[in-house]
Amino acid sequence: LYLVHQNIGYVIITKMMNVNIPKLAAALVAFIVSVFLARLMYTYIEVKLSKYVKLYLNNKLKEARI
């Protein structure tokens, strides 16, 4: 969440305020979109990638011990 909220939030809030949408509504939309994107990234990238990273690091540790 911390990786996407600043950039995505800034863009969404700025664009929405440029078309005269209130700050609170723009912030709420930015929050919802940021949480949604963070969840997608966690589910489809982080969880799947962590398996491969774990295997890679375990193999490197085994090599270092030999």
Predicted model as a PDB file, atoms N, CA, C, CB and O in Angstrom, pLDDT in the B-factor column:
MODEL        1                                                                  
ATOM      1  N   LEU A   1       0.831  -1.196   0.000  1.00 80.00           N  
ATOM      2  CA  LEU A   1       0.000   0.000   0.000  1.00 80.00           C  
ATOM      3  C   LEU A   1       0.872   1.256   0.000  1.00 80.00           C  
ATOM      4  CB  LEU A   1      -0.944   0.001   1.216  1.00 80.00           C  
ATOM      5  O   LEU A   1       0.590   2.224  -0.706  1.00 80.00           O  
ATOM      6  N   TYR A   2       1.927   1.221   0.798  1.00 80.00           N  
ATOM      7  CA  TYR A   2       2.763   2.428   0.876  1.00 80.00           C  
ATOM      8  C   TYR A   2       3.481   2.718  -0.437  1.00 80.00           C  
ATOM      9  CB  TYR A   2       3.786   2.283   1.994  1.00 80.00           C  
ATOM     10  O   TYR A   2       3.893   3.854  -0.672  1.00 80.00           O  
ATOM     11  N   LEU A   3       3.638   1.715  -1.296  1.00 79.00           N  
ATOM     12  CA  LEU A   3       4.309   1.937  -2.578  1.00 79.00           C  
ATOM     13  C   LEU A   3       3.404   2.602  -3.610  1.00 79.00           C  
ATOM     14  CB  LEU A   3       4.817   0.624  -3.124  1.00 79.00           C  
ATOM     15  O   LEU A   3       3.887   3.306  -4.497  1.00 79.00           O  
ATOM     16  N   VAL A   4       2.101   2.384  -3.500  1.00 82.00           N  
ATOM     17  CA  VAL A   4       1.206   2.923  -4.524  1.00 82.00           C  
ATOM     18  C   VAL A   4       0.427   4.147  -4.073  1.00 82.00           C  
ATOM     19  CB  VAL A   4       0.247   1.867  -4.955  1.00 82.00           C  
ATOM     20  O   VAL A   4       0.006   4.943  -4.913  1.00 82.00           O  
ATOM     21  N   HIS A   5       0.223   4.321  -2.782  1.00 83.00           N  
ATOM     22  CA  HIS A   5      -0.705   5.362  -2.351  1.00 83.00           C  
ATOM     23  C   HIS A   5      -0.244   6.773  -2.689  1.00 83.00           C  
ATOM     24  CB  HIS A   5      -0.922   5.258  -0.880  1.00 83.00           C  
ATOM     25  O   HIS A   5      -1.066   7.619  -3.040  1.00 83.00           O  
ATOM     26  N   GLN A   6       1.036   7.040  -2.592  1.00 86.00           N  
ATOM     27  CA  GLN A   6       1.486   8.412  -2.833  1.00 86.00           C  
ATOM     28  C   GLN A   6       1.329   8.800  -4.296  1.00 86.00           C  
ATOM     29  CB  GLN A   6       2.941   8.576  -2.405  1.00 86.00           C  
ATOM     30  O   GLN A   6       0.710   9.817  -4.611  1.00 86.00           O  
ATOM     31  N   ASN A   7       1.882   8.000  -5.178  1.00 88.00           N  
ATOM     32  CA  ASN A   7       1.839   8.345  -6.605  1.00 88.00           C  
ATOM     33  C   ASN A   7       0.432   8.265  -7.170  1.00 88.00           C  
ATOM     34  CB  ASN A   7       2.755   7.429  -7.395  1.00 88.00           C  
ATOM     35  O   ASN A   7      -0.037   9.202  -7.818  1.00 88.00           O  
ATOM     36  N   ILE A   8      -0.237   7.156  -6.929  1.00 90.00           N  
ATOM     37  CA  ILE A   8      -1.593   6.978  -7.445  1.00 90.00           C  
ATOM     38  C   ILE A   8      -2.533   8.001  -6.808  1.00 90.00           C  
ATOM     39  CB  ILE A   8      -2.097   5.536  -7.176  1.00 90.00           C  
ATOM     40  O   ILE A   8      -3.346   8.620  -7.494  1.00 90.00           O  
ATOM     41  N   GLY A   9      -2.414   8.170  -5.507  1.00 90.00           N  
ATOM     42  CA  GLY A   9      -3.265   9.122  -4.805  1.00 90.00           C  
ATOM     43  C   GLY A   9      -3.094  10.535  -5.321  1.00 90.00           C  
ATOM     44  O   GLY A   9      -4.074  11.251  -5.531  1.00 90.00           O  
ATOM     45  N   TYR A  10      -1.864  10.932  -5.524  1.00 91.00           N  
ATOM     46  CA  TYR A  10      -1.593  12.286  -6.027  1.00 91.00           C  
ATOM     47  C   TYR A  10      -2.231  12.498  -7.395  1.00 91.00           C  
ATOM     48  CB  TYR A  10      -0.077  12.538  -6.109  1.00 91.00           C  
ATOM     49  O   TYR A  10      -2.882  13.516  -7.631  1.00 91.00           O  
ATOM     50  N   VAL A  11      -2.045  11.542  -8.289  1.00 93.00           N  
ATOM     51  CA  VAL A  11      -2.593  11.665  -9.641  1.00 93.00           C  
ATOM     52  C   VAL A  11      -4.117  11.727  -9.596  1.00 93.00           C  
ATOM     53  CB  VAL A  11      -2.132  10.488 -10.522  1.00 93.00           C  
ATOM     54  O   VAL A  11      -4.724  12.586 -10.235  1.00 93.00           O  
ATOM     55  N   ILE A  12      -4.732  10.821  -8.847  1.00 94.00           N  
ATOM     56  CA  ILE A  12      -6.195  10.781  -8.789  1.00 94.00           C  
ATOM     57  C   ILE A  12      -6.753  12.065  -8.180  1.00 94.00           C  
ATOM     58  CB  ILE A  12      -6.667   9.565  -7.978  1.00 94.00           C  
ATOM     59  O   ILE A  12      -7.675  12.668  -8.729  1.00 94.00           O  
ATOM     60  N   ILE A  13      -6.198  12.474  -7.059  1.00 94.00           N  
ATOM     61  CA  ILE A  13      -6.701  13.681  -6.391  1.00 94.00           C  
ATOM     62  C   ILE A  13      -6.526  14.909  -7.283  1.00 94.00           C  
ATOM     63  CB  ILE A  13      -5.978  13.895  -5.047  1.00 94.00           C  
ATOM     64  O   ILE A  13      -7.438  15.729  -7.393  1.00 94.00           O  
ATOM     65  N   THR A  14      -5.378  15.040  -7.909  1.00 94.00           N  
ATOM     66  CA  THR A  14      -5.125  16.184  -8.781  1.00 94.00           C  
ATOM     67  C   THR A  14      -6.092  16.213  -9.957  1.00 94.00           C  
ATOM     68  CB  THR A  14      -3.690  16.154  -9.290  1.00 94.00           C  
ATOM     69  O   THR A  14      -6.679  17.252 -10.261  1.00 94.00           O  
ATOM     70  N   LYS A  15      -6.256  15.070 -10.619  1.00 95.00           N  
ATOM     71  CA  LYS A  15      -7.154  15.012 -11.783  1.00 95.00           C  
ATOM     72  C   LYS A  15      -8.595  15.307 -11.386  1.00 95.00           C  
ATOM     73  CB  LYS A  15      -7.072  13.633 -12.456  1.00 95.00           C  
ATOM     74  O   LYS A  15      -9.299  16.037 -12.083  1.00 95.00           O  
ATOM     75  N   MET A  16      -9.034  14.737 -10.256  1.00 95.00           N  
ATOM     76  CA  MET A  16     -10.419  14.939  -9.836  1.00 95.00           C  
ATOM     77  C   MET A  16     -10.668  16.384  -9.398  1.00 95.00           C  
ATOM     78  CB  MET A  16     -10.769  13.980  -8.698  1.00 95.00           C  
ATOM     79  O   MET A  16     -11.736  16.936  -9.661  1.00 95.00           O  
ATOM     80  N   MET A  17      -9.698  16.990  -8.740  1.00 94.00           N  
ATOM     81  CA  MET A  17      -9.875  18.381  -8.318  1.00 94.00           C  
ATOM     82  C   MET A  17      -9.852  19.327  -9.519  1.00 94.00           C  
ATOM     83  CB  MET A  17      -8.781  18.777  -7.312  1.00 94.00           C  
ATOM     84  O   MET A  17     -10.451  20.402  -9.471  1.00 94.00           O  
ATOM     85  N   ASN A  18      -9.168  18.938 -10.593  1.00 96.00           N  
ATOM     86  CA  ASN A  18      -9.157  19.758 -11.813  1.00 96.00           C  
ATOM     87  C   ASN A  18     -10.528  19.828 -12.475  1.00 96.00           C  
ATOM     88  CB  ASN A  18      -8.143  19.207 -12.803  1.00 96.00           C  
ATOM     89  O   ASN A  18     -10.814  20.766 -13.219  1.00 96.00           O  
ATOM     90  N   VAL A  19     -11.374  18.838 -12.207  1.00 96.00           N  
ATOM     91  CA  VAL A  19     -12.733  18.854 -12.760  1.00 96.00           C  
ATOM     92  C   VAL A  19     -13.752  19.200 -11.668  1.00 96.00           C  
ATOM     93  CB  VAL A  19     -13.076  17.484 -13.399  1.00 96.00           C  
ATOM     94  O   VAL A  19     -14.924  18.833 -11.756  1.00 96.00           O  
ATOM     95  N   ASN A  20     -13.284  19.909 -10.645  1.00 95.00           N  
ATOM     96  CA  ASN A  20     -14.126  20.461  -9.573  1.00 95.00           C  
ATOM     97  C   ASN A  20     -14.836  19.414  -8.712  1.00 95.00           C  
ATOM     98  CB  ASN A  20     -15.151  21.361 -10.172  1.00 95.00           C  
ATOM     99  O   ASN A  20     -15.954  19.645  -8.253  1.00 95.00           O  
ATOM    100  N   ILE A  21     -14.202  18.286  -8.496  1.00 95.00           N  
ATOM    101  CA  ILE A  21     -14.721  17.303  -7.542  1.00 95.00           C  
ATOM    102  C   ILE A  21     -14.139  17.660  -6.174  1.00 95.00           C  
ATOM    103  CB  ILE A  21     -14.348  15.814  -7.964  1.00 95.00           C  
ATOM    104  O   ILE A  21     -12.945  17.942  -6.073  1.00 95.00           O  
ATOM    105  N   PRO A  22     -14.960  17.653  -5.123  1.00 95.00           N  
ATOM    106  CA  PRO A  22     -14.476  18.051  -3.792  1.00 95.00           C  
ATOM    107  C   PRO A  22     -13.284  17.213  -3.316  1.00 95.00           C  
ATOM    108  CB  PRO A  22     -15.605  17.939  -2.780  1.00 95.00           C  
ATOM    109  O   PRO A  22     -13.133  16.048  -3.683  1.00 95.00           O  
ATOM    110  N   LYS A  23     -12.449  17.842  -2.490  1.00 93.00           N  
ATOM    111  CA  LYS A  23     -11.239  17.192  -1.980  1.00 93.00           C  
ATOM    112  C   LYS A  23     -11.551  15.888  -1.258  1.00 93.00           C  
ATOM    113  CB  LYS A  23     -10.498  18.128  -1.045  1.00 93.00           C  
ATOM    114  O   LYS A  23     -10.855  14.891  -1.447  1.00 93.00           O  
ATOM    115  N   LEU A  24     -12.585  15.892  -0.438  1.00 94.00           N  
ATOM    116  CA  LEU A  24     -12.928  14.698   0.337  1.00 94.00           C  
ATOM    117  C   LEU A  24     -13.304  13.539  -0.577  1.00 94.00           C  
ATOM    118  CB  LEU A  24     -14.079  14.998   1.301  1.00 94.00           C  
ATOM    119  O   LEU A  24     -12.869  12.410  -0.353  1.00 94.00           O  
ATOM    120  N   ALA A  25     -14.095  13.799  -1.588  1.00 96.00           N  
ATOM    121  CA  ALA A  25     -14.478  12.746  -2.540  1.00 96.00           C  
ATOM    122  C   ALA A  25     -13.254  12.243  -3.297  1.00 96.00           C  
ATOM    123  CB  ALA A  25     -15.544  13.268  -3.534  1.00 96.00           C  
ATOM    124  O   ALA A  25     -13.094  11.040  -3.502  1.00 96.00           O  
ATOM    125  N   ALA A  26     -12.398  13.163  -3.707  1.00 95.00           N  
ATOM    126  CA  ALA A  26     -11.183  12.773  -4.428  1.00 95.00           C  
ATOM    127  C   ALA A  26     -10.275  11.930  -3.545  1.00 95.00           C  
ATOM    128  CB  ALA A  26     -10.430  14.012  -4.924  1.00 95.00           C  
ATOM    129  O   ALA A  26      -9.703  10.943  -4.008  1.00 95.00           O  
ATOM    130  N   ALA A  27     -10.139  12.307  -2.286  1.00 94.00           N  
ATOM    131  CA  ALA A  27      -9.307  11.541  -1.355  1.00 94.00           C  
ATOM    132  C   ALA A  27      -9.895  10.161  -1.109  1.00 94.00           C  
ATOM    133  CB  ALA A  27      -9.155  12.292  -0.027  1.00 94.00           C  
ATOM    134  O   ALA A  27      -9.156   9.181  -1.011  1.00 94.00           O  
ATOM    135  N   LEU A  28     -11.216  10.072  -1.007  1.00 96.00           N  
ATOM    136  CA  LEU A  28     -11.867   8.782  -0.794  1.00 96.00           C  
ATOM    137  C   LEU A  28     -11.661   7.857  -1.988  1.00 96.00           C  
ATOM    138  CB  LEU A  28     -13.360   8.977  -0.533  1.00 96.00           C  
ATOM    139  O   LEU A  28     -11.362   6.675  -1.819  1.00 96.00           O  
ATOM    140  N   VAL A  29     -11.820   8.393  -3.185  1.00 96.00           N  
ATOM    141  CA  VAL A  29     -11.587   7.590  -4.398  1.00 96.00           C  
ATOM    142  C   VAL A  29     -10.122   7.152  -4.462  1.00 96.00           C  
ATOM    143  CB  VAL A  29     -11.966   8.396  -5.678  1.00 96.00           C  
ATOM    144  O   VAL A  29      -9.833   6.001  -4.788  1.00 96.00           O  
ATOM    145  N   ALA A  30      -9.212   8.052  -4.156  1.00 95.00           N  
ATOM    146  CA  ALA A  30      -7.785   7.718  -4.171  1.00 95.00           C  
ATOM    147  C   ALA A  30      -7.484   6.617  -3.165  1.00 95.00           C  
ATOM    148  CB  ALA A  30      -6.932   8.962  -3.866  1.00 95.00           C  
ATOM    149  O   ALA A  30      -6.706   5.709  -3.457  1.00 95.00           O  
ATOM    150  N   PHE A  31      -8.086   6.685  -1.996  1.00 94.00           N  
ATOM    151  CA  PHE A  31      -7.892   5.662  -0.969  1.00 94.00           C  
ATOM    152  C   PHE A  31      -8.392   4.304  -1.453  1.00 94.00           C  
ATOM    153  CB  PHE A  31      -8.612   6.059   0.326  1.00 94.00           C  
ATOM    154  O   PHE A  31      -7.691   3.299  -1.332  1.00 94.00           O  
ATOM    155  N   ILE A  32      -9.595   4.280  -1.995  1.00 96.00           N  
ATOM    156  CA  ILE A  32     -10.185   3.017  -2.456  1.00 96.00           C  
ATOM    157  C   ILE A  32      -9.355   2.410  -3.584  1.00 96.00           C  
ATOM    158  CB  ILE A  32     -11.635   3.238  -2.927  1.00 96.00           C  
ATOM    159  O   ILE A  32      -9.078   1.211  -3.579  1.00 96.00           O  
ATOM    160  N   VAL A  33      -8.963   3.228  -4.539  1.00 95.00           N  
ATOM    161  CA  VAL A  33      -8.154   2.731  -5.667  1.00 95.00           C  
ATOM    162  C   VAL A  33      -6.793   2.232  -5.169  1.00 95.00           C  
ATOM    163  CB  VAL A  33      -7.959   3.848  -6.736  1.00 95.00           C  
ATOM    164  O   VAL A  33      -6.308   1.199  -5.632  1.00 95.00           O  
ATOM    165  N   SER A  34      -6.184   2.946  -4.246  1.00 94.00           N  
ATOM    166  CA  SER A  34      -4.875   2.540  -3.714  1.00 94.00           C  
ATOM    167  C   SER A  34      -4.959   1.208  -2.984  1.00 94.00           C  
ATOM    168  CB  SER A  34      -4.327   3.613  -2.770  1.00 94.00           C  
ATOM    169  O   SER A  34      -4.102   0.344  -3.165  1.00 94.00           O  
ATOM    170  N   VAL A  35      -5.980   1.040  -2.167  1.00 94.00           N  
ATOM    171  CA  VAL A  35      -6.151  -0.224  -1.438  1.00 94.00           C  
ATOM    172  C   VAL A  35      -6.414  -1.359  -2.415  1.00 94.00           C  
ATOM    173  CB  VAL A  35      -7.308  -0.119  -0.414  1.00 94.00           C  
ATOM    174  O   VAL A  35      -5.865  -2.451  -2.262  1.00 94.00           O  
ATOM    175  N   PHE A  36      -7.249  -1.110  -3.418  1.00 95.00           N  
ATOM    176  CA  PHE A  36      -7.548  -2.127  -4.421  1.00 95.00           C  
ATOM    177  C   PHE A  36      -6.286  -2.538  -5.185  1.00 95.00           C  
ATOM    178  CB  PHE A  36      -8.611  -1.611  -5.398  1.00 95.00           C  
ATOM    179  O   PHE A  36      -6.031  -3.730  -5.361  1.00 95.00           O  
ATOM    180  N   LEU A  37      -5.503  -1.568  -5.634  1.00 93.00           N  
ATOM    181  CA  LEU A  37      -4.267  -1.871  -6.359  1.00 93.00           C  
ATOM    182  C   LEU A  37      -3.250  -2.593  -5.472  1.00 93.00           C  
ATOM    183  CB  LEU A  37      -3.652  -0.584  -6.910  1.00 93.00           C  
ATOM    184  O   LEU A  37      -2.565  -3.512  -5.922  1.00 93.00           O  
ATOM    185  N   ALA A  38      -3.161  -2.172  -4.220  1.00 93.00           N  
ATOM    186  CA  ALA A  38      -2.241  -2.825  -3.295  1.00 93.00           C  
ATOM    187  C   ALA A  38      -2.635  -4.292  -3.099  1.00 93.00           C  
ATOM    188  CB  ALA A  38      -2.222  -2.085  -1.938  1.00 93.00           C  
ATOM    189  O   ALA A  38      -1.775  -5.171  -3.046  1.00 93.00           O  
ATOM    190  N   ARG A  39      -3.920  -4.542  -2.995  1.00 94.00           N  
ATOM    191  CA  ARG A  39      -4.400  -5.921  -2.829  1.00 94.00           C  
ATOM    192  C   ARG A  39      -4.084  -6.756  -4.076  1.00 94.00           C  
ATOM    193  CB  ARG A  39      -5.927  -5.935  -2.547  1.00 94.00           C  
ATOM    194  O   ARG A  39      -3.638  -7.898  -3.966  1.00 94.00           O  
ATOM    195  N   LEU A  40      -4.313  -6.191  -5.237  1.00 94.00           N  
ATOM    196  CA  LEU A  40      -3.990  -6.906  -6.478  1.00 94.00           C  
ATOM    197  C   LEU A  40      -2.496  -7.214  -6.563  1.00 94.00           C  
ATOM    198  CB  LEU A  40      -4.426  -6.081  -7.701  1.00 94.00           C  
ATOM    199  O   LEU A  40      -2.107  -8.328  -6.916  1.00 94.00           O  
ATOM    200  N   MET A  41      -1.669  -6.233  -6.242  1.00 92.00           N  
ATOM    201  CA  MET A  41      -0.229  -6.449  -6.287  1.00 92.00           C  
ATOM    202  C   MET A  41       0.201  -7.515  -5.292  1.00 92.00           C  
ATOM    203  CB  MET A  41       0.509  -5.149  -6.011  1.00 92.00           C  
ATOM    204  O   MET A  41       1.059  -8.341  -5.601  1.00 92.00           O  
ATOM    205  N   TYR A  42      -0.378  -7.505  -4.118  1.00 93.00           N  
ATOM    206  CA  TYR A  42      -0.041  -8.511  -3.111  1.00 93.00           C  
ATOM    207  C   TYR A  42      -0.444  -9.898  -3.584  1.00 93.00           C  
ATOM    208  CB  TYR A  42      -0.724  -8.190  -1.775  1.00 93.00           C  
ATOM    209  O   TYR A  42       0.346 -10.840  -3.508  1.00 93.00           O  
ATOM    210  N   THR A  43      -1.667 -10.024  -4.072  1.00 93.00           N  
ATOM    211  CA  THR A  43      -2.193 -11.333  -4.463  1.00 93.00           C  
ATOM    212  C   THR A  43      -1.477 -11.901  -5.680  1.00 93.00           C  
ATOM    213  CB  THR A  43      -3.677 -11.233  -4.748  1.00 93.00           C  
ATOM    214  O   THR A  43      -1.097 -13.072  -5.689  1.00 93.00           O  
ATOM    215  N   TYR A  44      -1.293 -11.081  -6.702  1.00 91.00           N  
ATOM    216  CA  TYR A  44      -0.804 -11.609  -7.977  1.00 91.00           C  
ATOM    217  C   TYR A  44       0.692 -11.439  -8.207  1.00 91.00           C  
ATOM    218  CB  TYR A  44      -1.533 -10.954  -9.086  1.00 91.00           C  
ATOM    219  O   TYR A  44       1.242 -12.052  -9.121  1.00 91.00           O  
ATOM    220  N   ILE A  45       1.350 -10.638  -7.415  1.00 91.00           N  
ATOM    221  CA  ILE A  45       2.785 -10.450  -7.608  1.00 91.00           C  
ATOM    222  C   ILE A  45       3.561 -10.925  -6.387  1.00 91.00           C  
ATOM    223  CB  ILE A  45       3.100  -8.977  -7.895  1.00 91.00           C  
ATOM    224  O   ILE A  45       4.394 -11.825  -6.496  1.00 91.00           O  
ATOM    225  N   GLU A  46       3.298 -10.334  -5.231  1.00 90.00           N  
ATOM    226  CA  GLU A  46       4.108 -10.600  -4.054  1.00 90.00           C  
ATOM    227  C   GLU A  46       4.031 -12.052  -3.590  1.00 90.00           C  
ATOM    228  CB  GLU A  46       3.688  -9.693  -2.939  1.00 90.00           C  
ATOM    229  O   GLU A  46       5.060 -12.668  -3.318  1.00 90.00           O  
ATOM    230  N   VAL A  47       2.835 -12.596  -3.499  1.00 91.00           N  
ATOM    231  CA  VAL A  47       2.676 -13.970  -3.012  1.00 91.00           C  
ATOM    232  C   VAL A  47       3.350 -14.950  -3.960  1.00 91.00           C  
ATOM    233  CB  VAL A  47       1.184 -14.324  -2.854  1.00 91.00           C  
ATOM    234  O   VAL A  47       4.072 -15.845  -3.522  1.00 91.00           O  
ATOM    235  N   LYS A  48       3.117 -14.784  -5.256  1.00 88.00           N  
ATOM    236  CA  LYS A  48       3.700 -15.711  -6.233  1.00 88.00           C  
ATOM    237  C   LYS A  48       5.208 -15.549  -6.342  1.00 88.00           C  
ATOM    238  CB  LYS A  48       3.065 -15.503  -7.599  1.00 88.00           C  
ATOM    239  O   LYS A  48       5.936 -16.537  -6.445  1.00 88.00           O  
ATOM    240  N   LEU A  49       5.673 -14.327  -6.319  1.00 92.00           N  
ATOM    241  CA  LEU A  49       7.100 -14.072  -6.448  1.00 92.00           C  
ATOM    242  C   LEU A  49       7.872 -14.506  -5.208  1.00 92.00           C  
ATOM    243  CB  LEU A  49       7.342 -12.603  -6.715  1.00 92.00           C  
ATOM    244  O   LEU A  49       9.022 -14.934  -5.310  1.00 92.00           O  
ATOM    245  N   SER A  50       7.251 -14.400  -4.048  1.00 92.00           N  
ATOM    246  CA  SER A  50       7.945 -14.750  -2.809  1.00 92.00           C  
ATOM    247  C   SER A  50       8.334 -16.227  -2.766  1.00 92.00           C  
ATOM    248  CB  SER A  50       7.072 -14.414  -1.612  1.00 92.00           C  
ATOM    249  O   SER A  50       9.347 -16.577  -2.162  1.00 92.00           O  
ATOM    250  N   LYS A  51       7.553 -17.087  -3.392  1.00 89.00           N  
ATOM    251  CA  LYS A  51       7.897 -18.513  -3.439  1.00 89.00           C  
ATOM    252  C   LYS A  51       9.226 -18.711  -4.163  1.00 89.00           C  
ATOM    253  CB  LYS A  51       6.776 -19.324  -4.140  1.00 89.00           C  
ATOM    254  O   LYS A  51      10.093 -19.453  -3.702  1.00 89.00           O  
ATOM    255  N   TYR A  52       9.374 -18.036  -5.305  1.00 91.00           N  
ATOM    256  CA  TYR A  52      10.596 -18.178  -6.090  1.00 91.00           C  
ATOM    257  C   TYR A  52      11.795 -17.532  -5.401  1.00 91.00           C  
ATOM    258  CB  TYR A  52      10.404 -17.569  -7.468  1.00 91.00           C  
ATOM    259  O   TYR A  52      12.906 -18.060  -5.456  1.00 91.00           O  
ATOM    260  N   VAL A  53      11.577 -16.426  -4.773  1.00 92.00           N  
ATOM    261  CA  VAL A  53      12.657 -15.751  -4.053  1.00 92.00           C  
ATOM    262  C   VAL A  53      13.129 -16.613  -2.888  1.00 92.00           C  
ATOM    263  CB  VAL A  53      12.195 -14.366  -3.544  1.00 92.00           C  
ATOM    264  O   VAL A  53      14.328 -16.720  -2.633  1.00 92.00           O  
ATOM    265  N   LYS A  54      12.187 -17.224  -2.188  1.00 92.00           N  
ATOM    266  CA  LYS A  54      12.527 -18.097  -1.071  1.00 92.00           C  
ATOM    267  C   LYS A  54      13.355 -19.296  -1.535  1.00 92.00           C  
ATOM    268  CB  LYS A  54      11.256 -18.576  -0.368  1.00 92.00           C  
ATOM    269  O   LYS A  54      14.358 -19.641  -0.911  1.00 92.00           O  
ATOM    270  N   LEU A  55      12.935 -19.926  -2.623  1.00 92.00           N  
ATOM    271  CA  LEU A  55      13.687 -21.059  -3.169  1.00 92.00           C  
ATOM    272  C   LEU A  55      15.088 -20.638  -3.592  1.00 92.00           C  
ATOM    273  CB  LEU A  55      12.943 -21.669  -4.361  1.00 92.00           C  
ATOM    274  O   LEU A  55      16.064 -21.331  -3.307  1.00 92.00           O  
ATOM    275  N   TYR A  56      15.182 -19.512  -4.264  1.00 92.00           N  
ATOM    276  CA  TYR A  56      16.476 -19.006  -4.724  1.00 92.00           C  
ATOM    277  C   TYR A  56      17.406 -18.738  -3.543  1.00 92.00           C  
ATOM    278  CB  TYR A  56      16.289 -17.723  -5.552  1.00 92.00           C  
ATOM    279  O   TYR A  56      18.568 -19.143  -3.562  1.00 92.00           O  
ATOM    280  N   LEU A  57      16.903 -18.065  -2.527  1.00 92.00           N  
ATOM    281  CA  LEU A  57      17.739 -17.741  -1.371  1.00 92.00           C  
ATOM    282  C   LEU A  57      18.135 -18.987  -0.592  1.00 92.00           C  
ATOM    283  CB  LEU A  57      17.014 -16.771  -0.454  1.00 92.00           C  
ATOM    284  O   LEU A  57      19.264 -19.083  -0.110  1.00 92.00           O  
ATOM    285  N   ASN A  58      17.223 -19.935  -0.463  1.00 92.00           N  
ATOM    286  CA  ASN A  58      17.564 -21.191   0.214  1.00 92.00           C  
ATOM    287  C   ASN A  58      18.665 -21.939  -0.527  1.00 92.00           C  
ATOM    288  CB  ASN A  58      16.325 -22.081   0.342  1.00 92.00           C  
ATOM    289  O   ASN A  58      19.567 -22.501   0.095  1.00 92.00           O  
ATOM    290  N   ASN A  59      18.590 -21.945  -1.859  1.00 91.00           N  
ATOM    291  CA  ASN A  59      19.634 -22.595  -2.650  1.00 91.00           C  
ATOM    292  C   ASN A  59      20.975 -21.887  -2.485  1.00 91.00           C  
ATOM    293  CB  ASN A  59      19.238 -22.630  -4.128  1.00 91.00           C  
ATOM    294  O   ASN A  59      22.013 -22.542  -2.388  1.00 91.00           O  
ATOM    295  N   LYS A  60      20.963 -20.577  -2.452  1.00 90.00           N  
ATOM    296  CA  LYS A  60      22.205 -19.814  -2.247  1.00 90.00           C  
ATOM    297  C   LYS A  60      22.796 -20.074  -0.872  1.00 90.00           C  
ATOM    298  CB  LYS A  60      21.949 -18.316  -2.423  1.00 90.00           C  
ATOM    299  O   LYS A  60      24.015 -20.170  -0.725  1.00 90.00           O  
ATOM    300  N   LEU A  61      21.932 -20.190   0.144  1.00 90.00           N  
ATOM    301  CA  LEU A  61      22.417 -20.502   1.491  1.00 90.00           C  
ATOM    302  C   LEU A  61      23.052 -21.894   1.542  1.00 90.00           C  
ATOM    303  CB  LEU A  61      21.265 -20.412   2.507  1.00 90.00           C  
ATOM    304  O   LEU A  61      24.091 -22.088   2.173  1.00 90.00           O  
ATOM    305  N   LYS A  62      22.423 -22.849   0.876  1.00 88.00           N  
ATOM    306  CA  LYS A  62      22.981 -24.204   0.834  1.00 88.00           C  
ATOM    307  C   LYS A  62      24.338 -24.213   0.144  1.00 88.00           C  
ATOM    308  CB  LYS A  62      22.020 -25.160   0.115  1.00 88.00           C  
ATOM    309  O   LYS A  62      25.259 -24.897   0.591  1.00 88.00           O  
ATOM    310  N   GLU A  63      24.467 -23.454  -0.946  1.00 86.00           N  
ATOM    311  CA  GLU A  63      25.743 -23.363  -1.647  1.00 86.00           C  
ATOM    312  C   GLU A  63      26.812 -22.726  -0.789  1.00 86.00           C  
ATOM    313  CB  GLU A  63      25.585 -22.581  -2.926  1.00 86.00           C  
ATOM    314  O   GLU A  63      27.970 -23.140  -0.833  1.00 86.00           O  
ATOM    315  N   ALA A  64      26.449 -21.735  -0.016  1.00 86.00           N  
ATOM    316  CA  ALA A  64      27.405 -21.026   0.831  1.00 86.00           C  
ATOM    317  C   ALA A  64      27.896 -21.900   1.982  1.00 86.00           C  
ATOM    318  CB  ALA A  64      26.776 -19.751   1.380  1.00 86.00           C  
ATOM    319  O   ALA A  64      29.026 -21.738   2.444  1.00 86.00           O  
ATOM    320  N   ARG A  65      27.072 -22.808   2.439  1.00 82.00           N  
ATOM    321  CA  ARG A  65      27.438 -23.680   3.553  1.00 82.00           C  
ATOM    322  C   ARG A  65      28.365 -24.809   3.122  1.00 82.00           C  
ATOM    323  CB  ARG A  65      26.192 -24.259   4.189  1.00 82.00           C  
ATOM    324  O   ARG A  65      29.077 -25.384   3.946  1.00 82.00           O  
ATOM    325  N   ILE A  66      28.354 -25.122   1.842  1.00 69.00           N  
ATOM    326  CA  ILE A  66      29.163 -26.255   1.355  1.00 69.00           C  
ATOM    327  C   ILE A  66      30.606 -25.865   1.196  1.00 69.00           C  
ATOM    328  CB  ILE A  66      28.626 -26.774   0.028  1.00 69.00           C  
ATOM    329  O   ILE A  66      31.428 -26.690   0.797  1.00 69.00           O  
TER     330      ILE A  66                                                      
ENDMDL                                                                          
END                                                                             
